[in-house]
Amino acid sequence: MIAKVIIDLALDKEFDYLIPAELEKEVKVGTMVTVPFGKSFREGYVLNLAETASFTGKIKPLSGICHTRAHIPENLITLGKWMAEYYCATQEQSIRTLLPAAVRSGRVKPKTRKVYFPADTEAAQAYVECNSPKASAALRVDLVKLLLKEGKLSAAELKEKLPAFSQSGLNTLIRNKIISTADEVVRRDVFGDSKVLPTKPMPPTSDQKKALDTIADMLHGKTSSHVLLLQGVTNSGKTEVYLQAIAKALELGKSSIVLVPEISLTPQTVRRFRARFGDDLSVLHSRLTDGERFDEWNRINNGEVKIAVGARSALFAPFRDLGLIIVDEEHESSYKQSEAPRYNARDVAVMRGKLENANVILGTATPCAESLQNAISGKFLHVRMKDQVDHKLPPHIHIYDKRMDAPPEPGKNNLFSPMLVNAVLDRMRRGEQSILFLNRRGYARSMQCEQCGEIVYCPDCSIPYTYSKQQEILTCHLCGSIIQAPTVCPACGSDKVRYSGAGTEKIEAMANAVFYPARVGRMDSDTMRCAEDYEAVLDKFRRGELDILIGTQMIAKGLHFPNVTLVGIINADQGLAMQDFRAAERTFQLITQVIGRAGRGDIRGEVILQTRLPENDTLLFAANQDVDGFAESELAMRKLFKYPPFTHLIVLHFRGEDELTVQQYAQEIADRLKPYLHEEIKMTGPSPAPISRIKAKYRYMLVIQGNKLKVMRQAIRILTLHRTPPAGVELYADVDAQALL
């Protein structure tokens, strides 16, 4: 029998090894093995088993099996091979994605503690009876009694329960073989001391019942598709559907995976799932320590839990009996991996469900165009949840035309319209809370000299620096470079320097001045350094210790605060100017999510959209909460211009420090791909990317749109993975690209 082994050398190639007879029963697809490679030995994973070798030379035998290292379930190996082919990645990159580094490396070990217990129950009992009258043995007798009662305890637990504990007495008992000791594996608890109040299933609304009935049919194999698009308005109770769907899967002995788009949403999601299912669930995300990630993965791998909750990487939880995958906020672009393999977790979830006969729920209030078209065509099941669970009235939504504002007085700013100022002050008087949303961090977007017009750009990227007033620095949000903010123009020396545009830092400063003495909090990636920061601000807001919460898209989704009755969107048309065909869709989704934060309590909410494009169709659809109208308009536009979901999109990215070399290589690759074009494929470029330079590297793009792309994709895979570009030039493919920037 031949094992086809992948070794982590970025060769995108399987190597044939003979399986020794004594190992034939142990070696399976996904097993980690040691193999001779050149003059050394390396570790790799078995991707296939075959009767004959494809290599014509002498076949070396496997050296052994790595018994102390994690093996990968065969179902995940199959998924990884599909990802490598579809997303034009190496097989090694895909296999690495399936396992957390803490598990894959072998450097992290199980955490242990030393415990003590009676070596023999009868002997220990006899020791107690024999020594009870002796005062000299009293402490040792008490120690043996305690261990007979408790079974096993650590030294710390012995000290806690036995104030007169003596280590020398314990050593005497061990020496006399009355007490034994052992190293016990203990779990690194990701929940710590946090407690949650248990909840019980809520009686379903009519919309929820329709969704749950469909999911029950899916779990019993009675439907035509294994994918359900669950489209529910904000506060329609999608999470309760998820919880009850998982309970149904558990009744059938099946495991479930729940994906959330961002790590920041994980704590609150985990809290709700713990409240329903207790601590018998696993959490997987990148903010865990290596030890925690190691333990959580192994809990799943060992069959100790049947529910995994986390961000994108939780999709690869090693369940063998998977019944349900839930992708919450399925439209979110954060489900797209930015490094190879550049997979979309939503799409890979659908494929994993297909490969393992598991069902997939895609939940959202604003479906992405691809999922919606799949539902319209009948490829996905589709259930609508149109009503809020408590039948609350939707918020009052006002579009405020910023063009009507008078020019601001010198030294002042008109970022807050009079309507918004009055609305916030009114909420403060009534003891209610407000959210102010602007999807841009920093204080100002750019620094410009009024004398000569000079704008200070990052020298390595083709964008202006962003100004932070709090730290008096200029920052590039692409490469991360930071410089001290100059007090005079670096070009002409003039001190007439002004900062244009606004970010959340400026909004915070203005709110503190305009709404004094309001208690103001800010949430963006500049202030939220870790999950604890995020939770701390939300807890203050939840307890009513903040009047106003300012933030970026970080506060747009998943937050439920009944006392928030006002949402102000500072610049509603901001995202529409992006040079990307998804700009309208993302703007609509984001505004709809932010609107959903208002009026979740007993008081009807109010939303103020400030814009200079009040007639824009996207903003009007959002203001009217017309999801269907927007979807119809957007799909018509996509179909007209042959954009996804009516075609597939592959973008080849070229980058390097010498622009001419990058441009020439991009043209060479384009020429090599021309023979694979046909009437259903269009190739555009190569041309400079909209952001033409990042981190001192010039960027070019080659865009391929169309259908029946399999042969083209295979050619791209060979050109990107098996052909060496010129020195200093990088090339990678982004299949089903989410952006054209």
Secondary structure as the mmCIF struct_conf table of DSSP 4:
data_model
#
loop_
_struct_conf.conf_type_id
_struct_conf.id
_struct_conf.beg_label_comp_id
_struct_conf.beg_label_asym_id
_struct_conf.beg_label_seq_id
_struct_conf.end_label_comp_id
_struct_conf.end_label_asym_id
_struct_conf.end_label_seq_id
STRN STRN1 ILE A 2 ILE A 7
BEND BEND1 ASP A 8 ALA A 10
STRN STRN2 GLU A 14 LEU A 18
HELX_LH_PP_P HELX_LH_PP_P1 ILE A 19 PRO A 20
HELX_RH_3T_P HELX_RH_3T_P1 ALA A 21 LEU A 23
TURN_TY1_P TURN_TY1_P1 GLU A 24 GLU A 26
TURN_TY1_P TURN_TY1_P2 VAL A 29 GLY A 30
STRN STRN3 MET A 32 PHE A 37
TURN_TY1_P TURN_TY1_P3 GLY A 38 LYS A 39
STRN STRN4 SER A 40 ALA A 50
BEND BEND2 GLU A 51 THR A 52
BEND BEND3 SER A 54 SER A 54
BEND BEND4 GLY A 57 GLY A 57
HELX_LH_PP_P HELX_LH_PP_P2 LYS A 58 LYS A 60
STRN STRN5 PRO A 61 PRO A 61
HELX_LH_PP_P HELX_LH_PP_P3 LEU A 62 LEU A 62
STRN STRN6 GLY A 64 ILE A 65
TURN_TY1_P TURN_TY1_P4 HIS A 67 THR A 68
BEND BEND5 ARG A 69 ARG A 69
HELX_LH_PP_P HELX_LH_PP_P4 ALA A 70 PRO A 73
HELX_RH_AL_P HELX_RH_AL_P1 GLU A 74 TYR A 86
TURN_TY1_P TURN_TY1_P5 TYR A 87 CYS A 88
HELX_RH_AL_P HELX_RH_AL_P2 GLN A 91 LEU A 98
BEND BEND6 LEU A 99 LEU A 99
HELX_RH_AL_P HELX_RH_AL_P3 ALA A 101 ARG A 104
BEND BEND7 SER A 105 GLY A 106
STRN STRN7 LYS A 111 PRO A 118
BEND BEND8 ALA A 119 ALA A 119
HELX_RH_AL_P HELX_RH_AL_P4 THR A 121 ASN A 131
TURN_TY1_P TURN_TY1_P6 SER A 132 PRO A 133
HELX_RH_3T_P HELX_RH_3T_P2 ALA A 135 ALA A 137
HELX_RH_AL_P HELX_RH_AL_P5 ALA A 138 GLU A 150
BEND BEND9 GLY A 151 GLY A 151
STRN STRN8 LEU A 153 SER A 154
HELX_RH_AL_P HELX_RH_AL_P6 ALA A 155 LYS A 161
TURN_TY1_P TURN_TY1_P7 PRO A 163 ALA A 164
HELX_RH_AL_P HELX_RH_AL_P7 GLN A 167 ARG A 175
TURN_TY1_P TURN_TY1_P8 ASN A 176 LYS A 177
BEND BEND10 ILE A 178 ILE A 178
STRN STRN9 ILE A 179 VAL A 186
TURN_TY1_P TURN_TY1_P9 VAL A 190 ASP A 193
HELX_LH_PP_P HELX_LH_PP_P5 PRO A 201 THR A 205
HELX_RH_AL_P HELX_RH_AL_P8 SER A 206 LEU A 219
TURN_TY1_P TURN_TY1_P10 HIS A 220 GLY A 221
BEND BEND11 THR A 223 SER A 224
BEND BEND12 HIS A 226 HIS A 226
STRN STRN10 VAL A 227 GLY A 232
TURN_TY1_P TURN_TY1_P11 THR A 234 ASN A 235
BEND BEND13 SER A 236 SER A 236
HELX_RH_AL_P HELX_RH_AL_P9 LYS A 238 GLU A 251
TURN_TY1_P TURN_TY1_P12 LEU A 252 GLY A 253
STRN STRN11 SER A 255 LEU A 259
BEND BEND14 PRO A 261 PRO A 261
HELX_RH_3T_P HELX_RH_3T_P3 ILE A 263 LEU A 265
HELX_RH_AL_P HELX_RH_AL_P10 THR A 266 PHE A 277
TURN_TY1_P TURN_TY1_P13 GLY A 278 ASP A 279
BEND BEND15 LEU A 281 LEU A 281
STRN STRN12 SER A 282 LEU A 284
TURN_TY1_P TURN_TY1_P14 SER A 286 ARG A 287
BEND BEND16 LEU A 288 LEU A 288
HELX_RH_AL_P HELX_RH_AL_P11 ASP A 290 ASN A 301
TURN_TY1_P TURN_TY1_P15 ASN A 302 GLY A 303
BEND BEND17 GLU A 304 GLU A 304
BEND BEND18 LYS A 306 LYS A 306
STRN STRN13 ILE A 307 GLY A 310
BEND BEND19 ALA A 311 ALA A 311
HELX_RH_3T_P HELX_RH_3T_P4 ARG A 312 PHE A 316
BEND BEND20 ARG A 320 ASP A 321
STRN STRN14 LEU A 322 ASP A 328
TURN_TY1_P TURN_TY1_P16 GLU A 329 HIS A 331
HELX_RH_3T_P HELX_RH_3T_P5 SER A 333 TYR A 335
STRN STRN15 LYS A 336 LYS A 336
BEND BEND21 SER A 338 PRO A 341
STRN STRN16 ASN A 344 ASN A 344
HELX_RH_AL_P HELX_RH_AL_P12 ALA A 345 GLU A 356
TURN_TY1_P TURN_TY1_P17 ASN A 357 ASN A 357
STRN STRN17 ASN A 359 THR A 364
BEND BEND22 ALA A 365 THR A 366
HELX_RH_AL_P HELX_RH_AL_P13 ALA A 369 ILE A 376
TURN_TY1_P TURN_TY1_P18 SER A 377 GLY A 378
BEND BEND23 LYS A 379 PHE A 380
STRN STRN18 LEU A 381 MET A 385
BEND BEND24 ASP A 387 ASP A 387
TURN_TY1_P TURN_TY1_P19 VAL A 389 ASP A 390
HELX_LH_PP_P HELX_LH_PP_P6 LYS A 392 PRO A 395
STRN STRN19 HIS A 396 ASP A 401
HELX_RH_3T_P HELX_RH_3T_P6 LYS A 402 MET A 404
BEND BEND25 ASP A 405 ASP A 405
HELX_LH_PP_P HELX_LH_PP_P7 ALA A 406 GLU A 409
TURN_TY1_P TURN_TY1_P20 PRO A 410 GLY A 411
BEND BEND26 LEU A 415 PHE A 416
HELX_RH_AL_P HELX_RH_AL_P14 PRO A 418 ARG A 429
TURN_TY1_P TURN_TY1_P21 ARG A 430 GLY A 431
STRN STRN20 GLN A 433 PHE A 437
BEND BEND27 ASN A 439 ASN A 439
BEND BEND28 GLY A 442 TYR A 443
STRN STRN21 ALA A 444 ALA A 444
BEND BEND29 ARG A 445 ARG A 445
STRN STRN22 SER A 446 CYS A 449
TURN_TY1_P TURN_TY1_P22 GLU A 450 CYS A 452
STRN STRN23 ILE A 455 ILE A 455
STRN STRN24 TYR A 457 TYR A 457
TURN_TY1_P TURN_TY1_P23 PRO A 459 ASP A 460
BEND BEND30 CYS A 461 ILE A 463
STRN STRN25 PRO A 464 PRO A 464
HELX_LH_PP_P HELX_LH_PP_P8 TYR A 465 TYR A 465
STRN STRN26 THR A 466 SER A 468
TURN_TY1_P TURN_TY1_P24 LYS A 469 GLU A 472
STRN STRN27 ILE A 473 THR A 475
TURN_TY1_P TURN_TY1_P25 HIS A 477 CYS A 479
STRN STRN28 ILE A 482 GLN A 484
HELX_LH_PP_P HELX_LH_PP_P9 ALA A 485 PRO A 486
BEND BEND31 THR A 487 VAL A 488
TURN_TY1_P TURN_TY1_P26 PRO A 490 CYS A 492
BEND BEND32 ASP A 495 ASP A 495
STRN STRN29 VAL A 497 SER A 500
BEND BEND33 GLY A 501 GLY A 501
HELX_RH_AL_P HELX_RH_AL_P15 THR A 504 VAL A 514
TURN_TY1_P TURN_TY1_P27 PHE A 515 PRO A 517
STRN STRN30 VAL A 520 MET A 523
BEND BEND34 ASP A 524 ASP A 524
TURN_TY1_P TURN_TY1_P28 SER A 525 THR A 527
BEND BEND35 CYS A 530 CYS A 530
HELX_RH_AL_P HELX_RH_AL_P16 ALA A 531 ARG A 542
TURN_TY1_P TURN_TY1_P29 ARG A 543 GLY A 544
BEND BEND36 ASP A 547 ASP A 547
STRN STRN31 ILE A 548 GLY A 551
BEND BEND37 THR A 552 THR A 552
HELX_RH_3T_P HELX_RH_3T_P7 GLN A 553 ILE A 555
BEND BEND38 ALA A 556 GLY A 558
TURN_TY1_P TURN_TY1_P30 PRO A 562 ASN A 563
STRN STRN32 VAL A 564 ILE A 569
TURN_TY1_P TURN_TY1_P31 ILE A 570 ASP A 573
HELX_RH_3T_P HELX_RH_3T_P8 GLN A 574 ALA A 577
BEND BEND39 MET A 578 ASP A 580
TURN_TY1_P TURN_TY1_P32 PHE A 581 ARG A 582
HELX_RH_AL_P HELX_RH_AL_P17 ALA A 583 ILE A 595
TURN_TY1_P TURN_TY1_P33 GLY A 596 ARG A 597
BEND BEND40 ALA A 598 ALA A 598
BEND BEND41 GLY A 601 ILE A 603
HELX_LH_PP_P HELX_LH_PP_P10 ARG A 604 GLY A 605
STRN STRN33 GLU A 606 THR A 611
BEND BEND42 ARG A 612 ARG A 612
TURN_TY1_P TURN_TY1_P34 PRO A 614 GLU A 615
HELX_RH_AL_P HELX_RH_AL_P18 ASP A 617 ALA A 623
TURN_TY1_P TURN_TY1_P35 ASN A 624 GLN A 625
HELX_RH_AL_P HELX_RH_AL_P19 VAL A 627 PHE A 641
TURN_TY1_P TURN_TY1_P36 LYS A 642 LYS A 642
TURN_TY1_P TURN_TY1_P37 PRO A 644 PRO A 645
BEND BEND43 PHE A 646 THR A 647
STRN STRN34 HIS A 648 GLY A 656
BEND BEND44 GLU A 657 GLU A 657
HELX_RH_AL_P HELX_RH_AL_P20 GLU A 659 LEU A 673
HELX_RH_3T_P HELX_RH_3T_P9 LYS A 674 TYR A 676
TURN_TY1_P TURN_TY1_P38 GLU A 679 GLU A 680
STRN STRN35 ILE A 681 ILE A 694
TURN_TY1_P TURN_TY1_P39 LYS A 695 ALA A 696
STRN STRN36 LYS A 697 GLY A 706
BEND BEND45 ASN A 707 ASN A 707
HELX_RH_AL_P HELX_RH_AL_P21 LYS A 710 LEU A 721
BEND BEND46 HIS A 722 ARG A 723
HELX_LH_PP_P HELX_LH_PP_P11 THR A 724 PRO A 726
TURN_TY1_P TURN_TY1_P40 ALA A 727 GLY A 728
STRN STRN37 VAL A 729 VAL A 735
TURN_TY1_P TURN_TY1_P41 ASP A 736 ASP A 736
BEND BEND47 GLN A 738 GLN A 738
#
